[in-house]
Each structure stands twice: as structure tokens, then as C-alpha cells.
Amino acid sequence: SNGYSLVRRVVERSGLKYTDRAPFADRSLGEALLEPTRIYVKQVLQAVRATGAIKGLAHITGGGLPGNAPRCLPDGTRARLDARRWKAPPVFRWLRDVGRIPTDDMLRTFNCGLGMIVVTAKADAATVAKALTEVGEAVSEVGVIERAPTDEADCVVDHADTLWRS
């Protein structure tokens, strides 16, 4: 649901109509772009209750990864994410390519394929991943929490340009 003003400009630039077949999906462009935001409450609550090991959660919405991941982190820490560890859905590559949107803007506007970030201790990661997988979620270990160079919580995405490669 993020960035619809930007998406509208990209669609205008593409010359496509919302009723045209999406170049990245087997449905109309309008249907593909209006896919509802996933809500993770039920699945995450089940994992919280089953494991007791989840230390933080960030639903990646408006503000993208840098605007949302730090919300669940203590001051003085940062999420260091490795974009080679997940695959962005094809819609994001299409938006970036057609709209000529810089990677930093993509990361600040869209979730780029990470709808929810779950923070847990490394020792508990497999247990939490198993609990989420058992309730139907796809899980990837995408980064670490480390000390930040400033007093504020932060998020860094390494290798971000790999998100747009096939």
C-alpha cells in the first residue's frame, strides 16, 4: 500500500493502462498493483506464544525498510540487512526499471519483499523460523542487529542492487 503516487507516475511513464496485462504478473496491471497488504498478526501471535523468543517486530509499510526496521530496535543499534538473502517480487523490479527509481528511494518507499521483520536471538532463530513456517509463512534470515555508529536506531541494507537482478 506504500508509494501509490509514485506508482501512478510509473504507470503513466510505462504507457500501460490498468486493464492491460501486467508485465510482471499473470493478471491486469491494476489487479496486480492493488494486491492488498498482508497482515501478519495471527501468524506472528502464534509464533510469539509458541516460542517466547521474539524480541521485536516491524511491519514494513510506508517508510520502507529504513523507516520501519529501527522502530523495534533499542537506541544505539541498527539492523544490517543483506539483500542477497531475500528475493524482491517482480513488481518491484518493474517499478524500479520503468520508473528509473534509485535503489535508496525504492528502499525508503516500498518493503521490497520484506513485509515483516522479526527480531530474535541467533540461538532462537531456527525455532522461530519453524514456528512461522508451520503457520504458512515464508521465512528468511536476512540480517543481524549490531551496534550503530550513532545513538539512534538505524537500518542499513547491504548489496541492495542485487534485489533487481533476475
C-alpha positions in Angstrom: 0.0 0.0 0.0 3.1 2.2 0.0 4.0 4.8 -2.6 0.9 4.9 -4.7 1.6 8.4 -6.0 5.0 7.1 -7.2 3.3 4.0 -8.7 0.8 6.2 -10.6 3.7 8.1 -12.1 5.5 4.9 -13.1 2.3 3.6 -14.8 1.9 6.9 -16.7 5.5 6.6 -17.9 5.0 3.0 -18.9 2.2 3.9 -21.3 0.2 0.9 -20.0 -3.5 1.0 -18.9 -4.5 -0.5 -15.6 -6.6 -3.0 -17.6 -3.5 -4.2 -19.6 -1.8 -7.4 -18.6 0.9 -6.7 -16.0 4.4 -7.3 -17.5 5.4 -9.0 -14.2 2.2 -11.0 -13.3 -0.5 -13.1 -14.9 -3.3 -10.6 -14.3 -4.1 -7.0 -15.1 -1.8 -4.3 -14.1 -4.5 -2.7 -11.9 -5.2 -6.0 -10.1 -1.5 -6.7 -9.5 -0.9 -3.2 -8.1 -3.9 -3.3 -5.9 -3.0 -6.5 -4.2 -3.8 -6.0 -0.5 -1.2 -5.5 2.1 -0.5 -8.7 4.0 -1.5 -8.7 7.7 0.7 -10.9 9.8 -1.0 -10.6 13.2 -2.4 -14.1 13.6 0.7 -15.9 12.4 3.1 -13.7 14.4 1.0 -14.0 17.6 1.1 -17.8 17.2 4.9 -17.7 16.9 5.2 -15.4 19.9 3.1 -17.7 22.0 4.7 -20.9 20.8 8.3 -19.7 21.2 8.5 -16.8 23.7 11.7 -15.9 21.7 10.6 -12.9 19.6 12.3 -9.7 20.8 11.0 -7.3 18.2 8.6 -6.9 15.2 8.5 -4.4 12.4 5.7 -4.4 9.8 7.3 -2.8 6.8 4.9 -0.3 5.5 5.2 3.4 4.5 8.8 4.4 5.0 10.1 1.1 3.7 12.9 -0.8 5.4 14.9 2.2 6.8 11.8 3.9 8.1 10.3 0.8 9.9 13.0 -1.7 10.9 14.5 0.7 13.5 11.2 1.0 15.3 11.6 -2.2 17.1 15.3 -1.7 18.0 16.9 -0.1 21.0 18.7 3.2 20.5 22.3 2.7 19.6 21.6 -0.4 17.5 20.9 -1.0 13.8 19.6 -3.7 11.6 22.2 -4.7 9.0 20.2 -6.5 6.2 21.8 -8.4 3.4 19.6 -8.1 0.2 21.2 -11.2 -1.2 19.2 -13.2 1.4 15.7 -12.5 0.0 14.1 -12.1 -3.4 12.1 -9.0 -4.2 8.8 -9.8 -6.1 8.9 -8.9 -9.8 6.7 -5.9 -9.3 9.5 -4.0 -7.6 12.0 -4.6 -10.4 9.4 -3.4 -12.9 8.7 -0.2 -10.9 12.4 0.5 -10.4 13.2 -0.1 -14.1 10.3 1.7 -15.7 10.3 4.5 -13.2 14.0 4.8 -13.1 13.8 4.9 -9.3 17.1 4.9 -7.4 17.6 1.9 -5.1 17.6 4.1 -2.0 14.2 5.6 -2.9 12.9 2.1 -3.5 14.0 1.0 -0.1 12.5 4.1 1.6 9.2 3.7 -0.2 8.4 0.0 -0.5 9.0 -3.1 1.5 10.9 -4.6 -1.4 9.7 -8.1 -0.5 10.1 -8.0 3.3 6.6 -7.5 4.7 7.6 -8.2 8.3 10.8 -8.3 10.2 11.1 -10.5 13.2 14.0 -9.9 15.6 15.2 -12.9 17.7 18.4 -14.1 19.3 20.6 -16.0 16.9 20.2 -19.1 19.1 16.4 -18.9 18.8 16.3 -18.2 15.0 15.6 -21.8 13.9 12.9 -22.3 16.5 11.1 -19.0 15.5 11.5 -19.8 11.8 10.0 -23.2 12.3 7.0 -21.7 14.2 6.3 -19.2 11.4 6.8 -21.8 8.7 4.3 -24.1 10.4 1.6 -21.4 10.2 2.3 -20.9 6.5 4.8 -18.0 6.4 7.9 -18.0 4.2 10.9 -17.2 6.4 14.4 -15.9 5.5 17.2 -14.9 7.8 18.1 -11.6 6.3 20.4 -9.8 8.7 21.8 -9.1 12.1 21.4 -6.5 14.8 24.6 -4.6 15.6 25.8 -1.6 17.5 25.1 1.6 15.5 27.6 4.4 15.0 25.1 6.9 16.5 22.8 6.9 19.4 19.7 6.4 17.2 18.4 3.1 15.9 19.1 2.6 12.2 18.8 0.2 9.3 21.4 -0.5 6.6 20.7 -2.7 3.5 23.9 -4.1 2.0 24.0 -5.3 -1.6 20.6 -3.7 -2.3 21.2 -3.6 -6.0 21.0 -7.4 -6.1 17.2 -7.1 -5.5 16.7 -6.0 -9.1 18.7 -8.8 -10.7 17.0 -11.9 -12.1 
